[in-house]
Amino acid sequence: MQRQNRAARLVPAMTMFLAMLCASCAGSDSRSSAPSAPRPDSSTTSLPEWLRLKIGEFETLPADRAPLGVWRITHNGQPAFYLLSACCDQYNPLFNAEGTEICNPSGGFTGRGDGKCPKPMDQGTKAALVWSHPAATSQTDEPPGLMRD
């Protein structure tokens, strides 16, 4: 009898938890009327060809499978591109201007990347959001996950 009462008390709590979880996932609908964050530079013509091709591929993917955004940063005095993965425990790669992956400065199980470039963005430089997925809810000019001094 006591076991049934405890189970009966857990059902409403679990139902509420699942409803809140589903509501939070549904809250990322791209048709929302909330004010949008800064939009990326719409001129992709200034981007390297390899990145324009990748962005074309990313735009055909659903938001949960494509990077959420691409930022141009400066790494060791050279232009580089940081991609923010769509979800949890995925690495966020950093590419040089030629399209070669340099490292993964953030993401993964620890959130700290692969450890190959602990300071991916040169001190005193700025990042620029150059693309964000059409379904991404908000992006900022500052790339998330990059550790800076």
N, C-alpha and C positions, 0 to 999 in steps of 0.2 A: 504494500500500500504506500509506504513512504517513498519507494523508488518511483512509483507512478506519479506521485505529487511532484517530485523533483523534476521528472521529465516534462510534466505539464507546465512547470514554471520556465523551463529552458526553451520550449517551443516558441513562445512569443519573443523572447530575447534573440534567438537565432533568426527568426523571421525579420525582425527589425534590423539586425546586423546585415543580413543579405540584401534587404531593400536599400539600405544606405550604401552598400558596396556597389550595387547595380546603378544607383542614382549618380554616384561619383564617376563611374565609367561613362554614363550617358551624358554627363555634363561637358564633355569635350566635343560636342557637336559643332561643326564648322559653320552652321547657319545661325548661330547665336547672335543676338544683337548687341552684345557687350562691346564696349569700345576696344578697338584693336591696338596692339602694341606697335612700336615702330616697324614699318614695313621695310624690307630690304631694298637695296639699290636695284631698280628694275632693269637696269642696263647690264645684261649678261654678256654683251659683246666685249666687255673689257676683261672677261674671265678667260682662262686658258681653254683651249678646245676640249681637252679631256674632261674638264669640269663641266662645261656646257653639255657634253654628251651624258655625263652622269646625272646631271640635274634633269635632263629630259627623261631619263629612266626613272628617277625618283618621283617625278610628277605623275607617272602612270601607276605608281604603287599606292595602296591605301596607307593612311598615316601611320598605322601600327607596324608597317614593314619598311618604311622609308625614313631616312634621317629627318629630324624635325627642322634642322637649319644648318647652314654653312656660313662660317665666319672667315673673313680674311684677317690674318694676324701677321705679326713679324716674329720669326723664329731664327735666332742666330743671325740677325741682320738681313734675312731674306724673307720674301713673301711666302706665306704658307696658308693652308686652308684646313680649318677644324670643322669636323662634321659631328653633330650631336645625334646620337642614335635614338631610335624611337622609344626604347624601353629599357627596362631593368637589366642589369648585369651584362649589358653589351658594351664592348669597348667603344670609345669615341675617338676615331682615328685623326691623325694630323698628317697632311700630305704636303710635300713641297710643291713648288710652282710647276714642276714637270709631271706631277701625278704619282710620284713614288711615296709610299707610306713611310713616314719617319718614325712614328711611335704612336702610342695610345695614351695620351696624358691623363685621361679620366675614364670612368666606367669600369666595367668588370665587377667581380664579386665584392671587392673592397671599395670600389668607387674611386680608387687612386690610380687606375690605369695599369699599364704594364711595367712602370718604373723606369722606362728608357729615356724619358725626358721630363724630369720633375719640375722644370721651369720652362714650359713650352713657349710662353709669350715673353718677348723681350721687355724688360723694365722700361717704363716711360712711353711705351707705344700704345696705340689704341686698336681696338678690334672694330671691324665693320661687318654687319650682317649683310651678306650678299644674296642669300636665298633662304626662304622658309617654305615648308610644305604648305600648300593651300589649305589643308585641314588642320594645321597646327594652331592651337589656340592663342598662344602668346610667345613672343620671342623678344629678347632685349638686345640692345647693342653690345652688351657685355656677354661673352659666351659663358654659359654655365659650366661649372666643373673645372675651369682652368685655375690652377693655384698660382697666385702671384705674390711677389714680395711687397 
